[in-house]
Amino acid sequence: MQKIIAGNDLELSFQTVIEEVDQQHTPYVLTLRSRPAVALIPYDEYLIFREMRKQEAWGRFDASRARLAEQNAAFSEEEIVDDLNKARREVRSARQPRANP
């Protein structure tokens, strides 16, 4: 079960809290001005969380890539390259400062 501790109280019991998180896998939620601000979790759980987030990001990327491939299936590669080049020229011309008459 998680515990909640105020940031000020953490200063007084830092070593105890760190040992609880590490050895007993007790997560802590730190509050600042009575609002949840930070979570302390064991490092191995943090690594699992990071890996899950990475997999979610790759899943979103793969879904976007598949959606783009489906939407562009009717166009030849040459048409797509031409469209990209046209878009690059438009962006570059929009960035260039315009001369005052």
Distance bins in CASP14 RR format, pairs under 12 A and 6 or more apart:
PFRMAT RR
TARGET T0000
AUTHOR 0000-0000-0000
RMODE 2
METHOD distances of the structure
MODEL  1
1 20 0 0 0 0 0 1 0 0 0 0 0
1 24 0 0 0 0 0 1 0 0 0 0 0
1 25 0 0 0 0 0 1 0 0 0 0 0
1 26 1 0 0 1 0 0 0 0 0 0 0
1 27 0 0 0 0 1 0 0 0 0 0 0
1 28 0 0 0 0 0 1 0 0 0 0 0
1 29 0 0 0 0 0 1 0 0 0 0 0
2 17 0 0 0 0 0 1 0 0 0 0 0
2 20 0 0 0 0 0 1 0 0 0 0 0
2 21 0 0 0 0 0 1 0 0 0 0 0
2 24 0 0 0 0 0 1 0 0 0 0 0
2 25 0 0 0 0 0 1 0 0 0 0 0
2 26 1 0 0 1 0 0 0 0 0 0 0
2 27 1 0 1 0 0 0 0 0 0 0 0
2 28 1 0 0 1 0 0 0 0 0 0 0
2 29 1 0 1 0 0 0 0 0 0 0 0
2 30 0 0 0 0 0 1 0 0 0 0 0
2 36 0 0 0 0 0 1 0 0 0 0 0
2 39 0 0 0 0 1 0 0 0 0 0 0
2 40 0 0 0 0 1 0 0 0 0 0 0
2 41 0 0 0 0 1 0 0 0 0 0 0
2 45 0 0 0 0 0 1 0 0 0 0 0
3 9 0 0 0 0 0 1 0 0 0 0 0
3 10 0 0 0 0 0 1 0 0 0 0 0
3 13 0 0 0 0 0 1 0 0 0 0 0
3 16 0 0 0 0 0 1 0 0 0 0 0
3 17 0 0 0 0 1 0 0 0 0 0 0
3 20 1 0 0 1 0 0 0 0 0 0 0
3 21 0 0 0 0 1 0 0 0 0 0 0
3 24 0 0 0 0 0 1 0 0 0 0 0
3 25 0 0 0 0 0 1 0 0 0 0 0
3 26 1 0 0 1 0 0 0 0 0 0 0
3 27 1 0 0 1 0 0 0 0 0 0 0
3 28 1 0 1 0 0 0 0 0 0 0 0
3 29 1 0 0 1 0 0 0 0 0 0 0
3 30 0 0 0 0 1 0 0 0 0 0 0
3 31 0 0 0 0 0 1 0 0 0 0 0
3 39 0 0 0 0 0 1 0 0 0 0 0
3 40 0 0 0 0 1 0 0 0 0 0 0
3 41 0 0 0 0 0 1 0 0 0 0 0
4 10 0 0 0 0 0 1 0 0 0 0 0
4 17 0 0 0 0 0 1 0 0 0 0 0
4 26 0 0 0 0 0 1 0 0 0 0 0
4 27 0 0 0 0 1 0 0 0 0 0 0
4 28 1 0 0 1 0 0 0 0 0 0 0
4 29 1 0 1 0 0 0 0 0 0 0 0
4 30 1 0 0 1 0 0 0 0 0 0 0
4 31 1 0 0 1 0 0 0 0 0 0 0
4 32 0 0 0 0 0 1 0 0 0 0 0
4 34 0 0 0 0 0 1 0 0 0 0 0
4 35 0 0 0 0 0 1 0 0 0 0 0
4 36 1 0 0 1 0 0 0 0 0 0 0
4 37 0 0 0 0 0 1 0 0 0 0 0
4 38 0 0 0 0 0 1 0 0 0 0 0
4 39 0 0 0 0 0 1 0 0 0 0 0
4 40 0 0 0 0 0 1 0 0 0 0 0
5 11 0 0 0 0 0 1 0 0 0 0 0
5 12 0 0 0 0 1 0 0 0 0 0 0
5 13 1 0 0 1 0 0 0 0 0 0 0
5 14 0 0 0 0 0 1 0 0 0 0 0
5 16 0 0 0 0 0 1 0 0 0 0 0
5 17 1 0 0 1 0 0 0 0 0 0 0
5 18 0 0 0 0 0 1 0 0 0 0 0
5 20 0 0 0 0 0 1 0 0 0 0 0
5 21 0 0 0 0 0 1 0 0 0 0 0
5 26 0 0 0 0 0 1 0 0 0 0 0
5 27 0 0 0 0 0 1 0 0 0 0 0
5 28 1 0 1 0 0 0 0 0 0 0 0
5 29 1 0 0 1 0 0 0 0 0 0 0
5 30 1 0 1 0 0 0 0 0 0 0 0
5 31 1 0 0 1 0 0 0 0 0 0 0
5 32 0 0 0 0 0 1 0 0 0 0 0
5 34 0 0 0 0 0 1 0 0 0 0 0
5 36 0 0 0 0 0 1 0 0 0 0 0
5 37 0 0 0 0 0 1 0 0 0 0 0
5 38 0 0 0 0 0 1 0 0 0 0 0
5 39 0 0 0 0 0 1 0 0 0 0 0
5 40 0 0 0 0 1 0 0 0 0 0 0
6 12 0 0 0 0 1 0 0 0 0 0 0
6 13 0 0 0 0 0 1 0 0 0 0 0
6 17 0 0 0 0 0 1 0 0 0 0 0
6 28 0 0 0 0 0 1 0 0 0 0 0
6 29 0 0 0 0 0 1 0 0 0 0 0
6 30 1 0 0 1 0 0 0 0 0 0 0
6 31 1 0 1 0 0 0 0 0 0 0 0
6 32 1 0 0 1 0 0 0 0 0 0 0
6 33 0 0 0 0 1 0 0 0 0 0 0
6 34 1 0 0 1 0 0 0 0 0 0 0
6 35 0 0 0 0 0 1 0 0 0 0 0
6 36 0 0 0 0 0 1 0 0 0 0 0
6 37 0 0 0 0 1 0 0 0 0 0 0
6 38 0 0 0 0 0 1 0 0 0 0 0
7 13 0 0 0 0 0 1 0 0 0 0 0
7 14 0 0 0 0 1 0 0 0 0 0 0
7 17 0 0 0 0 0 1 0 0 0 0 0
7 28 0 0 0 0 0 1 0 0 0 0 0
7 29 0 0 0 0 0 1 0 0 0 0 0
7 30 1 0 1 0 0 0 0 0 0 0 0
7 31 1 0 0 1 0 0 0 0 0 0 0
7 32 1 0 0 1 0 0 0 0 0 0 0
7 33 0 0 0 0 1 0 0 0 0 0 0
7 34 0 0 0 0 0 1 0 0 0 0 0
7 35 0 0 0 0 0 1 0 0 0 0 0
7 36 0 0 0 0 0 1 0 0 0 0 0
7 37 1 0 0 1 0 0 0 0 0 0 0
7 38 0 0 0 0 1 0 0 0 0 0 0
7 40 0 0 0 0 0 1 0 0 0 0 0
8 14 0 0 0 0 0 1 0 0 0 0 0
8 30 0 0 0 0 1 0 0 0 0 0 0
8 31 0 0 0 0 1 0 0 0 0 0 0
8 32 0 0 0 0 1 0 0 0 0 0 0
8 33 0 0 0 0 0 1 0 0 0 0 0
8 34 0 0 0 0 0 1 0 0 0 0 0
9 16 0 0 0 0 0 1 0 0 0 0 0
9 17 0 0 0 0 1 0 0 0 0 0 0
9 28 0 0 0 0 0 1 0 0 0 0 0
9 30 0 0 0 0 1 0 0 0 0 0 0
9 31 0 0 0 0 1 0 0 0 0 0 0
9 32 0 0 0 0 0 1 0 0 0 0 0
10 16 0 0 0 0 1 0 0 0 0 0 0
10 17 1 0 0 1 0 0 0 0 0 0 0
10 18 0 0 0 0 1 0 0 0 0 0 0
10 20 0 0 0 0 0 1 0 0 0 0 0
10 21 0 0 0 0 0 1 0 0 0 0 0
10 28 0 0 0 0 1 0 0 0 0 0 0
10 29 0 0 0 0 0 1 0 0 0 0 0
10 30 1 0 0 1 0 0 0 0 0 0 0
10 31 0 0 0 0 1 0 0 0 0 0 0
10 32 0 0 0 0 0 1 0 0 0 0 0
10 37 0 0 0 0 0 1 0 0 0 0 0
10 38 0 0 0 0 1 0 0 0 0 0 0
10 40 0 0 0 0 1 0 0 0 0 0 0
11 17 0 0 0 0 0 1 0 0 0 0 0
11 30 0 0 0 0 0 1 0 0 0 0 0
13 19 0 0 0 0 1 0 0 0 0 0 0
13 20 0 0 0 0 1 0 0 0 0 0 0
13 21 0 0 0 0 0 1 0 0 0 0 0
13 28 0 0 0 0 0 1 0 0 0 0 0
13 30 0 0 0 0 0 1 0 0 0 0 0
14 20 0 0 0 0 0 1 0 0 0 0 0
14 21 0 0 0 0 0 1 0 0 0 0 0
14 28 0 0 0 0 0 1 0 0 0 0 0
14 30 0 0 0 0 0 1 0 0 0 0 0
14 40 0 0 0 0 0 1 0 0 0 0 0
15 21 0 0 0 0 0 1 0 0 0 0 0
15 22 0 0 0 0 0 1 0 0 0 0 0
15 23 0 0 0 0 0 1 0 0 0 0 0
16 22 0 0 0 0 0 1 0 0 0 0 0
16 23 0 0 0 0 0 1 0 0 0 0 0
16 24 0 0 0 0 0 1 0 0 0 0 0
16 26 0 0 0 0 0 1 0 0 0 0 0
16 28 0 0 0 0 0 1 0 0 0 0 0
16 40 0 0 0 0 0 1 0 0 0 0 0
17 23 0 0 0 0 0 1 0 0 0 0 0
17 24 0 0 0 0 0 1 0 0 0 0 0
17 26 0 0 0 0 1 0 0 0 0 0 0
17 27 0 0 0 0 0 1 0 0 0 0 0
17 28 1 0 1 0 0 0 0 0 0 0 0
17 29 0 0 0 0 0 1 0 0 0 0 0
17 30 0 0 0 0 1 0 0 0 0 0 0
17 38 0 0 0 0 0 1 0 0 0 0 0
17 40 1 0 0 1 0 0 0 0 0 0 0
17 41 0 0 0 0 0 1 0 0 0 0 0
18 24 0 0 0 0 0 1 0 0 0 0 0
18 26 0 0 0 0 0 1 0 0 0 0 0
18 28 0 0 0 0 1 0 0 0 0 0 0
18 40 1 0 0 1 0 0 0 0 0 0 0
18 41 0 0 0 0 0 1 0 0 0 0 0
18 42 0 0 0 0 0 1 0 0 0 0 0
18 43 0 0 0 0 0 1 0 0 0 0 0
19 25 0 0 0 0 0 1 0 0 0 0 0
19 26 0 0 0 0 1 0 0 0 0 0 0
19 28 0 0 0 0 0 1 0 0 0 0 0
19 40 0 0 0 0 0 1 0 0 0 0 0
19 42 0 0 0 0 0 1 0 0 0 0 0
20 26 1 0 1 0 0 0 0 0 0 0 0
20 27 0 0 0 0 1 0 0 0 0 0 0
20 28 1 0 0 1 0 0 0 0 0 0 0
20 40 0 0 0 0 1 0 0 0 0 0 0
20 41 0 0 0 0 0 1 0 0 0 0 0
20 42 0 0 0 0 0 1 0 0 0 0 0
21 27 1 0 0 1 0 0 0 0 0 0 0
21 28 1 0 0 1 0 0 0 0 0 0 0
21 29 0 0 0 0 0 1 0 0 0 0 0
21 30 0 0 0 0 0 1 0 0 0 0 0
21 38 0 0 0 0 0 1 0 0 0 0 0
21 39 0 0 0 0 1 0 0 0 0 0 0
21 40 1 0 1 0 0 0 0 0 0 0 0
21 41 1 0 0 1 0 0 0 0 0 0 0
21 42 1 0 1 0 0 0 0 0 0 0 0
21 43 0 0 0 0 1 0 0 0 0 0 0
21 44 0 0 0 0 0 1 0 0 0 0 0
21 45 0 0 0 0 1 0 0 0 0 0 0
21 46 0 0 0 0 0 1 0 0 0 0 0
22 28 0 0 0 0 0 1 0 0 0 0 0
22 40 0 0 0 0 1 0 0 0 0 0 0
22 41 0 0 0 0 0 1 0 0 0 0 0
22 42 1 0 0 1 0 0 0 0 0 0 0
22 43 1 0 0 1 0 0 0 0 0 0 0
22 44 0 0 0 0 1 0 0 0 0 0 0
22 45 0 0 0 0 0 1 0 0 0 0 0
22 46 0 0 0 0 0 1 0 0 0 0 0
23 42 0 0 0 0 1 0 0 0 0 0 0
24 41 0 0 0 0 0 1 0 0 0 0 0
24 42 0 0 0 0 1 0 0 0 0 0 0
25 40 0 0 0 0 0 1 0 0 0 0 0
25 41 0 0 0 0 1 0 0 0 0 0 0
25 42 1 0 1 0 0 0 0 0 0 0 0
25 43 0 0 0 0 0 1 0 0 0 0 0
25 44 0 0 0 0 1 0 0 0 0 0 0
25 45 1 0 0 1 0 0 0 0 0 0 0
25 46 0 0 0 0 0 1 0 0 0 0 0
26 39 0 0 0 0 0 1 0 0 0 0 0
26 40 0 0 0 0 1 0 0 0 0 0 0
26 41 0 0 0 0 1 0 0 0 0 0 0
26 42 0 0 0 0 1 0 0 0 0 0 0
26 45 0 0 0 0 0 1 0 0 0 0 0
27 36 0 0 0 0 0 1 0 0 0 0 0
27 38 0 0 0 0 0 1 0 0 0 0 0
27 39 1 0 0 1 0 0 0 0 0 0 0
27 40 1 0 0 1 0 0 0 0 0 0 0
27 41 1 0 1 0 0 0 0 0 0 0 0
27 42 1 0 0 1 0 0 0 0 0 0 0
27 45 1 0 0 1 0 0 0 0 0 0 0
27 46 0 0 0 0 0 1 0 0 0 0 0
27 49 0 0 0 0 0 1 0 0 0 0 0
28 36 0 0 0 0 0 1 0 0 0 0 0
28 37 0 0 0 0 0 1 0 0 0 0 0
28 38 0 0 0 0 1 0 0 0 0 0 0
28 39 1 0 0 1 0 0 0 0 0 0 0
28 40 1 0 1 0 0 0 0 0 0 0 0
28 41 0 0 0 0 1 0 0 0 0 0 0
28 42 0 0 0 0 0 1 0 0 0 0 0
29 35 0 0 0 0 0 1 0 0 0 0 0
29 36 1 0 1 0 0 0 0 0 0 0 0
29 37 0 0 0 0 1 0 0 0 0 0 0
29 38 1 0 0 1 0 0 0 0 0 0 0
29 39 1 0 1 0 0 0 0 0 0 0 0
29 40 1 0 0 1 0 0 0 0 0 0 0
29 41 0 0 0 0 1 0 0 0 0 0 0
30 36 1 0 0 1 0 0 0 0 0 0 0
30 37 1 0 1 0 0 0 0 0 0 0 0
30 38 1 0 1 0 0 0 0 0 0 0 0
30 39 1 0 0 1 0 0 0 0 0 0 0
30 40 1 0 0 1 0 0 0 0 0 0 0
30 41 0 0 0 0 0 1 0 0 0 0 0
31 37 1 0 0 1 0 0 0 0 0 0 0
31 38 0 0 0 0 1 0 0 0 0 0 0
31 39 0 0 0 0 0 1 0 0 0 0 0
31 40 0 0 0 0 0 1 0 0 0 0 0
32 38 1 0 0 1 0 0 0 0 0 0 0
39 45 0 0 0 0 1 0 0 0 0 0 0
39 46 0 0 0 0 1 0 0 0 0 0 0
39 49 0 0 0 0 1 0 0 0 0 0 0
40 46 0 0 0 0 1 0 0 0 0 0 0
41 47 0 0 0 0 0 1 0 0 0 0 0
41 48 0 0 0 0 1 0 0 0 0 0 0
41 49 1 0 0 1 0 0 0 0 0 0 0
41 50 0 0 0 0 0 1 0 0 0 0 0
42 48 0 0 0 0 1 0 0 0 0 0 0
42 49 0 0 0 0 0 1 0 0 0 0 0
43 49 0 0 0 0 0 1 0 0 0 0 0
43 50 0 0 0 0 0 1 0 0 0 0 0
44 50 0 0 0 0 0 1 0 0 0 0 0
44 51 0 0 0 0 0 1 0 0 0 0 0
45 51 0 0 0 0 0 1 0 0 0 0 0
45 52 0 0 0 0 0 1 0 0 0 0 0
46 52 0 0 0 0 0 1 0 0 0 0 0
46 53 0 0 0 0 0 1 0 0 0 0 0
47 53 0 0 0 0 0 1 0 0 0 0 0
47 54 0 0 0 0 0 1 0 0 0 0 0
48 54 0 0 0 0 0 1 0 0 0 0 0
48 55 0 0 0 0 0 1 0 0 0 0 0
49 55 0 0 0 0 0 1 0 0 0 0 0
49 56 0 0 0 0 0 1 0 0 0 0 0
50 56 0 0 0 0 0 1 0 0 0 0 0
50 57 0 0 0 0 0 1 0 0 0 0 0
51 57 0 0 0 0 0 1 0 0 0 0 0
51 58 0 0 0 0 0 1 0 0 0 0 0
52 58 0 0 0 0 0 1 0 0 0 0 0
52 59 0 0 0 0 0 1 0 0 0 0 0
53 59 0 0 0 0 0 1 0 0 0 0 0
53 60 0 0 0 0 0 1 0 0 0 0 0
54 60 0 0 0 0 0 1 0 0 0 0 0
54 61 0 0 0 0 0 1 0 0 0 0 0
55 61 0 0 0 0 0 1 0 0 0 0 0
55 62 0 0 0 0 0 1 0 0 0 0 0
56 62 0 0 0 0 0 1 0 0 0 0 0
56 63 0 0 0 0 0 1 0 0 0 0 0
57 63 0 0 0 0 0 1 0 0 0 0 0
57 64 0 0 0 0 0 1 0 0 0 0 0
58 64 0 0 0 0 0 1 0 0 0 0 0
58 65 0 0 0 0 0 1 0 0 0 0 0
59 65 0 0 0 0 1 0 0 0 0 0 0
59 66 0 0 0 0 1 0 0 0 0 0 0
59 67 0 0 0 0 0 1 0 0 0 0 0
60 66 0 0 0 0 0 1 0 0 0 0 0
60 67 0 0 0 0 0 1 0 0 0 0 0
61 67 0 0 0 0 0 1 0 0 0 0 0
61 68 0 0 0 0 0 1 0 0 0 0 0
62 68 0 0 0 0 0 1 0 0 0 0 0
62 69 0 0 0 0 0 1 0 0 0 0 0
63 69 0 0 0 0 0 1 0 0 0 0 0
63 70 0 0 0 0 0 1 0 0 0 0 0
64 70 0 0 0 0 0 1 0 0 0 0 0
64 71 0 0 0 0 0 1 0 0 0 0 0
65 71 0 0 0 0 0 1 0 0 0 0 0
65 72 0 0 0 0 0 1 0 0 0 0 0
66 72 0 0 0 0 0 1 0 0 0 0 0
66 73 0 0 0 0 0 1 0 0 0 0 0
67 73 0 0 0 0 0 1 0 0 0 0 0
68 75 0 0 0 0 0 1 0 0 0 0 0
68 80 0 0 0 0 1 0 0 0 0 0 0
69 75 0 0 0 0 0 1 0 0 0 0 0
69 77 0 0 0 0 0 1 0 0 0 0 0
69 80 0 0 0 0 0 1 0 0 0 0 0
71 80 0 0 0 0 0 1 0 0 0 0 0
72 79 0 0 0 0 1 0 0 0 0 0 0
72 80 1 0 0 1 0 0 0 0 0 0 0
72 81 0 0 0 0 0 1 0 0 0 0 0
72 83 0 0 0 0 1 0 0 0 0 0 0
72 84 0 0 0 0 0 1 0 0 0 0 0
73 79 0 0 0 0 0 1 0 0 0 0 0
73 80 0 0 0 0 0 1 0 0 0 0 0
74 80 0 0 0 0 0 1 0 0 0 0 0
75 81 0 0 0 0 1 0 0 0 0 0 0
75 82 0 0 0 0 1 0 0 0 0 0 0
75 83 1 0 0 1 0 0 0 0 0 0 0
75 84 0 0 0 0 0 1 0 0 0 0 0
76 82 0 0 0 0 1 0 0 0 0 0 0
76 83 0 0 0 0 0 1 0 0 0 0 0
77 83 0 0 0 0 0 1 0 0 0 0 0
77 84 0 0 0 0 0 1 0 0 0 0 0
78 84 0 0 0 0 0 1 0 0 0 0 0
78 85 0 0 0 0 0 1 0 0 0 0 0
79 85 0 0 0 0 0 1 0 0 0 0 0
79 86 0 0 0 0 0 1 0 0 0 0 0
80 86 0 0 0 0 0 1 0 0 0 0 0
80 87 0 0 0 0 0 1 0 0 0 0 0
81 87 0 0 0 0 0 1 0 0 0 0 0
81 88 0 0 0 0 0 1 0 0 0 0 0
82 88 0 0 0 0 0 1 0 0 0 0 0
82 89 0 0 0 0 0 1 0 0 0 0 0
83 89 0 0 0 0 0 1 0 0 0 0 0
83 90 0 0 0 0 0 1 0 0 0 0 0
84 90 0 0 0 0 0 1 0 0 0 0 0
84 91 0 0 0 0 0 1 0 0 0 0 0
85 91 0 0 0 0 0 1 0 0 0 0 0
85 92 0 0 0 0 0 1 0 0 0 0 0
86 92 0 0 0 0 0 1 0 0 0 0 0
86 93 0 0 0 0 0 1 0 0 0 0 0
87 93 0 0 0 0 0 1 0 0 0 0 0
87 94 0 0 0 0 0 1 0 0 0 0 0
88 94 0 0 0 0 0 1 0 0 0 0 0
88 95 0 0 0 0 0 1 0 0 0 0 0
89 95 0 0 0 0 0 1 0 0 0 0 0
89 96 0 0 0 0 0 1 0 0 0 0 0
90 96 0 0 0 0 0 1 0 0 0 0 0
END
